[in-house]
Amino acid sequence: MRSLLVAAALMAGTVSALAGPTCSPGDSSAQILASATIGDTHPAFVHKRVAYGWSLQVRREDHDDAGMTYYVGDLYDAQGKLSTKNVFVLESEWDCGP
């Protein structure tokens, strides 16, 4: 029983340490990208846009050669369901809370 509690505590600590901020789109024109390249629209979003209820769970940052900052993470729809994993978004198009 004690080892189970220790394992659970270690897992909880690992999950919170890996999680970054949760962000929301600044407006409906926010791009969902397949890479750290402006215009490289993710295939799942070629004819689709995000709305104000959507959120991004950031896992890391990336940068392109021009110095633009991108967030990389998992995108959730307005109902809180996972929509798309491992997307790139422009940092300037998203609002992130503390």
KEBA-476119 format. One record per residue (C-alpha): x, y, z. Coordinates in steps of 0.25 Angstrom, whole numbers, padded with zeros to 4 digits, always signed. Example, Ala and Ser with C-alpha at 12.3 -4.5 7.8 and 13.67 -1.06 7.14 Angstrom:
<lotors>
+0049-0018+0031+0055-0004+0029
</lotors>
This chain:
<lotors>
+0000+0000+0000+0011+0010+0004+0018+0007-0009+0005+0010-0017+0004+0024-0010+0019+0027-0013+0017+0023-0028+0004+0032-0029+0011+0044-0022+0023+0042-0032+0014+0042-0044+0006+0054-0039+0019+0062-0038+0023+0058-0051+0010+0062-0058+0010+0075-0052+0024+0078-0055+0022+0075-0070+0010+0083-0071+0011+0097-0077+0001+0109-0077-0013+0107-0083-0015+0117-0094-0027+0122-0102-0028+0128-0116-0027+0143-0117-0038+0143-0128-0043+0133-0138-0032+0136-0148-0022+0128-0140-0014+0118-0148-0012+0104-0144+0001+0099-0151+0008+0086-0153+0022+0092-0151+0029+0104-0146+0026+0111-0160+0016+0122-0163+0006+0117-0173+0009+0102-0171-0006+0099-0167-0008+0086-0159-0016+0076-0168-0027+0075-0158-0029+0091-0159-0028+0093-0174-0043+0097-0175-0046+0099-0160-0043+0110-0150-0043+0111-0135-0053+0118-0127-0052+0126-0113-0056+0113-0105-0044+0106-0110-0031+0104-0102-0016+0099-0104-0009+0092-0093+0005+0096-0096+0017+0086-0094+0028+0094-0100+0033+0106-0108+0040+0106-0122+0046+0117-0131+0048+0119-0145+0060+0125-0152+0053+0139-0152+0052+0138-0137+0037+0136-0136+0032+0128-0124+0023+0117-0125+0016+0108-0114+0015+0093-0116+0004+0086-0109-0010+0079-0110-0022+0086-0115-0036+0084-0108-0049+0088-0113-0060+0097-0106-0065+0085-0099-0052+0081-0093-0049+0069-0102-0036+0067-0108-0036+0071-0123-0022+0070-0128-0009+0066-0122+0005+0073-0124+0000+0085-0131+0009+0098-0133+0003+0112-0131+0008+0126-0132+0011+0131-0118+0006+0145-0122-0008+0139-0126-0011+0133-0113-0014+0138-0099-0008+0130-0087-0012+0131-0073-0002+0129-0061
</lotors>
